[in-house]
Amino acid sequence: MSEIKPVSISYLDFKAGKDFTEDVSAAFGANGLGLIVIRDLPDFQKERIAALRTIRKFANLSEETKNKYTHSESNYSFGWSHGKEKMRNGVPDTAKGSYYANPLGDVITDDQYLKDTFPEMYTDNVWPSEDLPELEPAFKNMTHIQVGVGYMICELFDKYLRGLTNGLHSAGHFLDMLKKGTACKGRLLHYFPAPPAANKSEDGLCGWHLDHGGITILTCPLYLDLEGNEIPAPSDCGLHIKHPSDGSIVKVTIPADCLVVQLGESFQYLSGGHLRATAHCVKSSKTPDLTRETLACFMDWLPEETMKLPEYTRPYAEVVHTPFLPEGVPDLEGRMKGVKHYRDFYSNTFRAYHSEN
């Protein structure tokens, strides 16, 4: 296992109009890590630290209090969730707890049909206003920054694909799609102190998987001791990726003053396989008595968005293939069967990872 320095680009260079063709190709092409680091962002550390500390506070509340903010009707896709997700061989994931909300608005739609049919996407936000009121503003302040970075990277993808396809890709296509996609989800994550058994598994904190949506924007994690004091990141844990060129496992470190953008499988499909997602996990540390806090922002398409390959697509077998797919991770080809719209793919994926069967 090795540590690798991912492709990084400057926000300031983006604002200045620099061409990032080579960077996008290196990060998201066939041999890329499926992610890119955004550096030189306007300072956001106050917002990052506030958000990450609030999820630790929430996770340390009593079970009775936390259960007030669970939402089974949305399959625990809003509010607090712990032990509901299954990431490997159907085993419940108890290593982490999550607080979910939509950063684009507390009420995305008043259409009851949409809420009833797609509760994982359209449920109203649930906030712990009585027990931890600071969580809501901290969450919103940080995810607002992440959403802006998401739009930025989509703009780069559109320019890259338009150049790659000699104009066959429509200018602004994916940026427009993403801006229409109101099913955005922020996920504050608290990784509990890992029991000794977790250290026996390379993916002890978050099992091997691929993000299924459009793009994911990640903060650098915050490591705390049991008293809540910040500690240096342990060297033996964190985000790990299956390198698509040889299947080796590489560690990726996110600088504290940067954000990372990862590609999801649906983006891989809709780009005709020219942009690639990669399998990744979060490895637990052998260091006892620490917690890990982070915030991921998932930006998705509208449920009714058509999952159609572009005219410039690569061969279908390449589009749906994930090199060195870890054991137990559902393959993309299987989840694309019968899919016409993004809602179909979302449902297939949700069932594959969460089903009781």
N, C-alpha and C positions, 0 to 999 in steps of 0.2 A: 504494500500500500504506500502511495506517495502523495505528496502535496503538490498541487499545480497552481500556477498563477493564471487566473482566467483573463479573458479579453476584457479590457476596461476602456471606457470612452468618457470624455469630459462633457459635462453639461454646458460649460461655457463654449466649447467648440461647437456643440449642437446649436446653441443660440447664434453663433457666428456663421452658421451655414456650412460647416465643414462636411466633406463627403466621407461617409463611413462605410462604403461598399466593402472594402477588405475586412473591416472589423466585424460586420454583420456575417459575412461569409465564414470567417474564422470561428465565430462564436456559435452560429446556428446551422452551419453546413453539415455535410455528412460526417465529418470528423470533429465537429465542435462539441463543447460541453453542454450545449442547449441553454446557456445562460450568458449574461453579460453584466459587468459591473458599471454603475453610473457614478462617477466621481465629480468633485467640484460643484456639488449641489449647494444652494444657499443653506446656511447652517440650520439644521433641524434637530440638533441633539436634545434640546429642551423638550420638544414634542416626543421624540423617541423614548427618552428616559421616563417621561411621565406615563406614557402608554404602557411601557413594559413593567413598570413598578405597580401599576394598578392591577394588572392581571395576577401578579403574585398576591396582592392584598385580597383579591377576590377568591383565589384558590385556597387561601388560609381561613376563609369564613367557615362557619359550621356547615355540615352537610344539609341540615334543615334549611338554613338560609340560602345556600346555593341552589337547592332544589326548587325554590320559589321562582327561579329564573330559567328553568329548563322548559323546553317546548316540544313535547313529543309529537304534536300534530304536524310539525315541520320535519319530523324525523331527526330532531335535535340539530337542525341546521340554523337555528336562531337561538340566541341566548347561550346558556351554559351547557356544555356537553362533556361527559367524562365516562369512558368505558363503553360507549355506544358504537364506536367505529371499529371495524375489523380490517386489519391490514395484512395479516399473514395467516394463511391456513384457517381462516375463520375464527381466530383467537381475538377476543375483545382487547382493544388497545387501552390499557389503563396507565400507561407511562405518562400521558399528558392530558391536560384538560384544556378546553377551548371555549372562548367566548366569541360568538358569531354575530355579525350585524352587517347591514348594507350601508356602506359609506355614502351612497348617493342620495339617501333620504330615508326618513323613518317610515314613511308610507309611500311605497312605489306605485301602488295602484289601488283604486277603490273597486275594481272589478272582482266581485266575489268568485266568479267562475275561475279566474286565474289563480286566486288564492287557494281555492279548493283543489284545483287540478295540479298546480305546481307549487305546493306549500314550501318546498325547499328553496324556491326562488323568490316568491312573492309575499311571504309572511311579513307583517309589520315588525319593526325592530323591537326587541325586548331589552329594557335597561334596568339595572339595579338601583333605581333612583332612591329607594328607601335606605338601602344598606351600604351602597358605595357610589354616591352621586358623581364623584370625580371620574369614574370610568368612562362615562359617555363623552364628555368634552375631550378627554385625552385620546380616546379612540378616534373621534372625528377629526381632530387636528392633525394626527399623524397620517391617517388614511387619505386625507385630502391631498397631501403631498405625494403619496404613492400613486393615486389616481392620475395626477398630472404627469408623473414619470411614465405611467402606462400609455397615455396618449402620445407622449414623446417617442417611445420606442415603436409604436405602431406607425407613426409617420416615417421613421427610418425603414421599417419593413416595406412599406409601400414604395418608397423610393428605390430600395434595393431590388424588389421584384419587378418593378417597372423597367429598370435597367437590364436586369437579367433576362427578361422575356422580350426585349426590344419593343416595349410598349404594349404588349398583349395584356399585361396587368393594368387595370384601370387606376389612374392617379387617385390617391386618397381612399381607396376601396376599404381596406381593413380599418383605417381610422374611423371612417363613417360607420362601419358595422359595430365597432366597439363602443362608439359614443351612443349608438341606439340601444346597446345592450344594457338594460337597467338592472340585470341580475348580477350585480357586483357584490362581492362578499369579502368582508374583512374578517380575519381570524386571529385574535389574540391567543397566544399559546403559552401555557405554563407547563413545563416539564418537571414533574415531581422528582424528589431525590430518588435515584434509581436503586432498587434492591440489588443485592449481589448477583442474583440470577440474570438480571438484564445485561450485565457486563459480559456474559458468555456469548451473546449474540452480536453480530456486527451491526445490526440495525435495531438495537435494543430500545431506542427512544421513539423512532418513527419508522415503520417497516418500509421495505422497498416498494416503490410505486412510481407512477408518472402522473403529473398533473394533467387532468383531462380537458380543462377549459381553454381559454384563450391565452392569457399571460398571467404570471404570478410575480408580484413585486414584494421582495423580502427585505426586512431590516437586519442589521447585524444583531445577533443575540446578545442578551445581557445575562451574565452569570453572577449569581448571588449565593452567599452562604446562608445558613439557616436563620441568622439574625437579620438578613436583608442587606448585608454589606456587599458592595460590588467586589468581585475577585477576578483575577486574570482568567481568560479562557483557557481551560485545560487543553493540552496538546493532543490528547488521544480521543477527542470527540468532535462532533459537529456534522456539517453537511458533507455527504460523500456521494459520488456519482460513478456510475458504470461508464467507463470511457467507450464510446461507440466504435473506436478503431480496433481495440484489442480485448475489451472486456475487463480491463484492469480497474481497480477501485481507486479513485483519486479523491483527496480531500480538497475542499474549496473553502477558503477563509474570506469572510466578508469584512472589509474594514469598517470601523465604527462610523465613519463619516460618509459612507457610501450606501447605495441601495443596489440590490441585485434583481434583474429581471430574468425569469425562467419562462420557457415556452411550454405550452400545453399541447396535448395530442390533437385537439380539434383544430388548432392553428396549423399543426403539421399537415393534417388532412386537407384543410381548405387552401393551403399554399401548394398543394400538389406534391408534397414531400420535399420541397426546396428548402424549407425551414424545418429543423428537427428538434423534437423533444427527447429527453434522456431520462433513464431510470435513476432515482436517487433515494437516499435514506438519511436519517439522522442517527449517528452512532452515539451510544452512551459512553460516559466516562467511568474509569475505574476509581476516580476521585470521589470519596463519599461526601455526603452532606452538602450538596449543592443543588441549586435549581437553575433552570435555563428558561429565559423569557424571550419571546420574539413575536413579531407581527407580520403576517402574510396578507396580501391583498390580491384576491382572485378576480380577474376581469373577464367576463363571459359575454356571449352573444345572446340575442333574443331567443326565446324558446322556439319560435316559429322560423328562425333562420334556416334556410335550406343548406343541407350538408352536401354540396355539389363540388366535384372536382373541377378545377379550372381547365381551360383548353390547353394550357401549357404544362399540364401535370406530368410527372414522372410515371413510369409503369405502376399499375395498381399494387403489385406485390411489393414494390419498394416503398410506396406511400404508407402502407399499413404495417410494415416490418419494423420491429424494434430490435436492434442488434444486442445480443447477450442479455435478453430479458431475464430478470431474476426469477427463480422458482416461486410459484404461487402468485405471481402478478398476472392478472388477466390480459390477454393479448388484444391489441387494437383491432385486428381483423375480426375477431369474434364479436366484439362489441359494436362493430359497424353493420352487422347483419340486420337487415330490415329497417335500417335507419334512413329516414327521409329528411327529418328536421333535427335541429340541435337538441330539442326536448327528448327525442328518441335516444340519442346518444347519451345524453345526461342520465336518463332513466336506466339505460343498460349498464352504465358505469356505476351508478349509485347501487344498483342491485348487486353487481359483481363484487363490490367492496364491502357492502353493508348487509347483505342478505343473511337471514338466519339459516338458510339452507346451505 
